[in-house]
């Protein structure tokens, strides 16, 4: 495993030396990028001695070869780990700023190497809306985070913000790099996002679905070796694994047709999208003008995608989702039975941290045999793997 270790300006930089030692002990090759502020906390000589490689610091330092250094480091790395990661370096990555060796290498590594941040900062900085926004943007560009722990900080405050311990970081890196390929040879069909039902050339009916959950599931299945087809409606700008075949659709009818086209060869069908239940009965070729104090729309039911494939599922595993606001257990079990599902993940979208607007979710997973289990609140990426673990058991 080739690791580029970025060290930014935090007192936690002293832990970086132990990270290098542990990585080398497990057979990894480590090259270090030290920022100007990072050099205030740990010396270049220490890092070069531990890594057995020159430490990169200056974008414009004299080099002994003709490779453009930030590009060659990005190509060489399997993982770019920034530990410690300050709010500043996270913000640079999230906004595409490339003004030093580390931020430039991170930008060049997107899509080439796995990018991981181990934050270290004051609690107020970590929890600030700006930092949390930047962390989420970084995740959307494919970065992952080792969440900091709680305890006494260098400033004397007590709270979250301490960089995780080196042994935990190194173990997690290896778990990440050696991700299990338990879905190799399996074919997944996943739907995600909202459909759009046009009223006229400028207006449409839709819902709040962001597509985050469905895309997280598709990405997780692809990482674990599955061949994945993603049928995506309207979604937020979320990174989709390059190994996934994506079919973009607009309407519920489009999704219905795409599912029927691609489901034949699937081993697993996961319906995580939110297709419209109703669509306008009549589409106006011209923009509907205001007249009077009200507009009455006639809607008709759309085709039920899950139910339409229920009778011919054979050995294929079918997984549904149910976004509920009341009677979660009753409504989820009824949908599970009516649509011949193997399992259904139901969530109460009125609960904080769950549903469309969040990066986290919690579901109650109901099985056809009458059992059910609660996931607890977790990130949608983690929840995707949790769900796939239960699907993988069926194989």
ZIZI-V680808 format. One record per residue. N is the residue number from 1. RES is the residue in one letter. PSI is psi in whole degrees, 0 to 359 (999 if undefined). BURIAL is + if it has 9 or more other C-alpha atoms within 8 Angstrom, else -. D_FIRST is the distance of its C-alpha to the first C-alpha in Angstrom with 1 decimal. Layout:
# ZIZI-V680808
<<N/RES/PSI/BURIAL/D_FIRST> <N/RES/PSI/BURIAL/D_FIRST>>
This chain:
# ZIZI-V680808
<<1/X/129/-/0.0> <2/X/120/+/3.8> <3/X/125/+/6.4> <4/X/119/+/10.0> <5/X/116/+/12.3> <6/X/132/+/15.8> <7/X/114/+/18.7> <8/X/180/+/22.0> <9/X/86/+/25.4> <10/X/151/+/25.8> <11/X/336/-/26.9> <12/X/358/+/23.8> <13/X/336/+/21.9> <14/X/334/+/22.7> <15/X/341/+/20.1> <16/X/327/+/17.3> <17/X/320/+/17.7> <18/X/326/+/17.1> <19/X/315/+/13.9> <20/X/313/+/12.6> <21/X/315/+/14.1> <22/X/322/+/12.7> <23/X/315/+/9.0> <24/X/322/+/9.8> <25/X/328/-/11.9> <26/X/9/-/9.3> <27/X/5/-/7.5> <28/X/153/+/4.9> <29/X/134/+/6.3> <30/X/127/+/8.6> <31/X/140/+/11.4> <32/X/138/+/14.3> <33/X/122/+/16.9> <34/X/122/+/20.1> <35/X/166/+/22.9> <36/X/317/+/26.5> <37/X/326/+/27.3> <38/X/326/+/24.1> <39/X/349/+/25.4> <40/X/344/-/28.5> <41/X/337/+/26.7> <42/X/146/+/24.2> <43/X/149/-/24.5> <44/X/321/+/22.4> <45/X/318/-/23.2> <46/X/315/+/21.6> <47/X/322/+/18.3> <48/X/323/+/18.3> <49/X/318/-/19.3> <50/X/321/+/16.5> <51/X/339/+/13.6> <52/X/23/-/15.4> <53/X/153/+/15.2> <54/X/145/-/18.1> <55/X/131/+/18.2> <56/X/130/-/19.1> <57/X/305/+/22.2> <58/X/129/-/24.9> <59/X/330/-/24.9> <60/X/21/-/27.6> <61/X/152/-/26.8> <62/X/131/-/27.6> <63/X/155/-/24.7> <64/X/3/-/24.7> <65/X/175/-/23.3> <66/X/0/-/24.2> <67/X/142/-/21.1> <68/X/116/-/21.7> <69/X/316/-/19.2> <70/X/329/+/18.4> <71/X/316/+/18.0> <72/X/324/+/15.8> <73/X/318/+/13.4> <74/X/322/+/13.5> <75/X/325/+/12.9> <76/X/327/-/10.0> <77/X/140/+/8.0> <78/X/323/+/6.3> <79/X/135/+/7.9> <80/X/112/+/10.9> <81/X/125/+/12.2> <82/X/109/+/15.8> <83/X/107/+/17.0> <84/X/153/+/19.9> <85/X/118/+/20.9> <86/X/167/+/24.7> <87/X/328/+/27.0> <88/X/313/-/27.3> <89/X/328/+/23.7> <90/X/317/+/23.6> <91/X/320/+/27.0> <92/X/314/+/25.9> <93/X/317/+/23.1> <94/X/331/+/25.5> <95/X/3/-/28.2> <96/X/19/-/26.3> <97/X/133/+/27.3> <98/X/84/+/25.4> <99/X/9/-/27.3> <100/X/180/+/24.8> <101/X/318/+/21.4> <102/X/311/+/19.4> <103/X/326/+/21.5> <104/X/318/+/21.5> <105/X/319/+/17.7> <106/X/316/+/17.5> <107/X/319/+/20.3> <108/X/338/+/18.6> <109/X/348/+/15.4> <110/X/127/+/17.4> <111/X/349/-/16.9> <112/X/312/+/13.9> <113/X/160/+/11.2> <114/X/133/+/11.5> <115/X/127/+/13.6> <116/X/135/+/14.3> <117/X/138/+/17.3> <118/X/92/+/18.4> <119/X/148/+/22.1> <120/X/113/+/24.4> <121/X/172/+/28.0> <122/X/148/+/31.6> <123/X/315/+/32.6> <124/X/323/-/35.0> <125/X/316/+/32.5> <126/X/317/+/29.9> <127/X/356/-/32.5> <128/X/146/-/34.3> <129/X/324/-/34.8> <130/X/314/-/33.3> <131/X/318/+/29.9> <132/X/322/+/29.8> <133/X/315/-/30.7> <134/X/322/+/27.9> <135/X/318/+/25.3> <136/X/319/-/26.7> <137/X/319/+/26.6> <138/X/320/+/23.0> <139/X/321/+/22.2> <140/X/337/+/24.3> <141/X/7/+/22.1> <142/X/358/+/19.1> <143/X/155/+/17.9> <144/X/160/+/17.4> <145/X/139/-/18.8> <146/X/106/+/18.6> <147/X/140/-/22.4> <148/X/159/+/24.0> <149/X/172/+/26.1> <150/X/153/+/29.8> <151/X/195/+/31.6> <152/X/128/+/33.3> <153/X/168/+/31.9> <154/X/330/-/32.2> <155/X/353/-/35.3> <156/X/346/-/36.9> <157/X/158/+/36.8> <158/X/126/+/35.7> <159/X/190/+/33.6> <160/X/139/+/30.2> <161/X/350/+/27.9> <162/X/130/+/26.2> <163/X/140/+/22.4> <164/X/159/+/20.8> <165/X/146/-/20.1> <166/X/318/+/16.8> <167/X/323/-/16.4> <168/X/319/-/17.0> <169/X/314/+/14.6> <170/X/318/+/11.6> <171/X/317/-/12.9> <172/X/323/-/13.3> <173/X/315/-/9.9> <174/X/323/-/8.7> <175/X/321/-/11.9> <176/X/315/-/11.2> <177/X/325/-/7.9> <178/X/38/-/9.7> <179/X/136/-/12.9> <180/X/143/-/15.8> <181/X/53/-/17.3> <182/X/354/-/20.8> <183/X/12/+/22.6> <184/X/133/+/21.7> <185/X/352/-/25.1> <186/X/148/+/26.8> <187/X/123/+/28.5> <188/X/137/+/28.9> <189/X/121/+/31.6> <190/X/137/+/31.4> <191/X/149/+/34.0> <192/X/151/+/33.5> <193/X/182/+/35.7> <194/X/152/+/39.4> <195/X/162/+/41.9> <196/X/127/+/44.5> <197/X/103/+/48.1> <198/X/140/+/50.2> <199/X/318/+/53.7> <200/X/185/+/54.6> <201/X/346/+/52.8> <202/X/352/-/51.7> <203/X/153/-/51.4> <204/X/165/+/49.4> <205/X/136/+/48.8> <206/X/195/+/45.3> <207/X/185/-/43.6> <208/X/1/-/41.0> <209/X/133/+/38.0> <210/X/342/+/34.9> <211/X/358/+/32.8> <212/X/317/+/29.9> <213/X/313/+/30.1> <214/X/318/+/30.2> <215/X/322/+/27.4> <216/X/320/+/25.2> <217/X/315/+/26.1> <218/X/315/+/25.5> <219/X/317/+/22.0> <220/X/317/+/21.1> <221/X/319/+/22.5> <222/X/319/+/20.6> <223/X/330/+/17.2> <224/X/16/+/18.3> <225/X/358/+/19.2> <226/X/153/+/22.8> <227/X/120/+/24.8> <228/X/133/+/26.3> <229/X/126/+/29.4> <230/X/123/+/30.2> <231/X/110/+/33.8> <232/X/127/+/34.0> <233/X/218/+/37.2> <234/X/122/+/37.5> <235/X/164/+/34.3> <236/X/169/-/32.9> <237/X/87/-/30.4> <238/X/138/+/27.3> <239/X/131/-/24.1> <240/X/131/-/24.0> <241/X/137/-/20.9> <242/X/341/-/21.2> <243/X/356/-/21.3> <244/X/134/+/24.4> <245/X/120/-/27.9> <246/X/130/-/30.0> <247/X/112/+/33.8> <248/X/132/-/35.6> <249/X/169/+/39.0> <250/X/301/+/41.8> <251/X/169/+/44.4> <252/X/323/+/44.5> <253/X/321/-/46.2> <254/X/316/+/43.3> <255/X/318/+/40.9> <256/X/312/+/43.3> <257/X/320/-/43.4> <258/X/320/+/39.6> <259/X/313/+/39.0> <260/X/331/+/41.6> <261/X/323/-/40.2> <262/X/351/+/36.6> <263/X/341/+/37.2> <264/X/318/-/38.5> <265/X/3/-/35.2> <266/X/143/+/33.4> <267/X/333/+/32.5> <268/X/133/+/32.2> <269/X/119/+/34.1> <270/X/113/+/33.3> <271/X/87/+/36.0> <272/X/359/+/34.6> <273/X/170/+/36.7> <274/X/72/+/40.0> <275/X/148/+/42.3> <276/X/141/+/45.8> <277/X/337/-/48.5> <278/X/152/-/51.2> <279/X/152/+/51.7> <280/X/138/+/54.8> <281/X/325/-/57.6> <282/X/134/-/58.6> <283/X/131/-/56.5> <284/X/124/+/58.5> <285/X/338/-/58.1> <286/X/156/-/59.2> <287/X/131/-/58.2> <288/X/123/-/60.1> <289/X/151/-/62.5> <290/X/130/-/63.6> <291/X/121/-/66.9> <292/X/190/-/68.4> <293/X/356/-/66.7> <294/X/160/-/64.4> <295/X/124/-/62.4> <296/X/122/-/62.4> <297/X/135/-/59.5> <298/X/124/-/59.8> <299/X/150/-/56.6> <300/X/156/-/55.9> <301/X/144/-/53.3> <302/X/168/+/50.2> <303/X/138/+/49.1> <304/X/105/-/47.2> <305/X/312/+/43.8> <306/X/316/+/42.7> <307/X/328/+/46.2> <308/X/339/-/46.5> <309/X/4/+/43.7> <310/X/320/+/44.5> <311/X/337/-/47.0> <312/X/32/-/44.9> <313/X/332/+/41.5> <314/X/232/-/41.8> <315/X/0/-/38.6> <316/X/140/+/36.6> <317/X/126/+/35.4> <318/X/128/+/36.9> <319/X/128/+/35.7> <320/X/170/+/37.8> <321/X/149/+/37.8> <322/X/111/+/40.8> <323/X/112/+/41.2> <324/X/157/+/44.2> <325/X/351/-/46.5> <326/X/161/-/48.7> <327/X/48/-/49.2> <328/X/310/+/45.5> <329/X/310/-/45.8> <330/X/313/-/48.9> <331/X/322/+/47.7> <332/X/315/+/44.2> <333/X/321/+/45.8> <334/X/318/-/48.4> <335/X/320/-/45.9> <336/X/314/+/43.8> <337/X/316/+/46.9> <338/X/331/-/48.5> <339/X/16/+/45.4> <340/X/48/+/44.5> <341/X/154/+/41.0> <342/X/329/+/38.7> <343/X/157/+/37.6> <344/X/134/+/38.2> <345/X/112/+/36.4> <346/X/137/+/39.1> <347/X/148/+/38.9> <348/X/104/+/41.6> <349/X/357/+/41.1> <350/X/349/-/43.7> <351/X/141/-/41.4> <352/X/134/-/39.5> <353/X/356/+/35.8> <354/X/155/+/36.3> <355/X/200/+/37.1> <356/X/321/+/36.9> <357/X/0/-/36.5> <358/X/160/-/33.7> <359/X/356/-/29.9> <360/X/168/+/30.5> <361/X/161/+/32.5> <362/X/133/+/34.0> <363/X/155/+/35.4> <364/X/119/+/37.6> <365/X/116/+/36.4> <366/X/138/+/39.5> <367/X/158/+/39.4> <368/X/337/+/42.1> <369/X/4/-/43.0> <370/X/353/-/44.2> <371/X/163/-/41.4> <372/X/158/-/39.5> <373/X/145/-/36.7> <374/X/134/-/35.9> <375/X/331/+/32.4> <376/X/165/-/33.2> <377/X/130/+/32.2> <378/X/170/+/28.6> <379/X/156/+/26.7> <380/X/330/+/27.2> <381/X/314/+/23.5> <382/X/320/-/23.5> <383/X/324/+/26.9> <384/X/313/+/25.7> <385/X/323/+/23.2> <386/X/314/+/26.1> <387/X/317/-/28.4> <388/X/329/+/26.2> <389/X/319/-/25.8> <390/X/327/-/29.6> <391/X/317/+/29.7> <392/X/329/+/27.2> <393/X/333/-/29.5> <394/X/344/-/32.2> <395/X/999/-/30.3>>
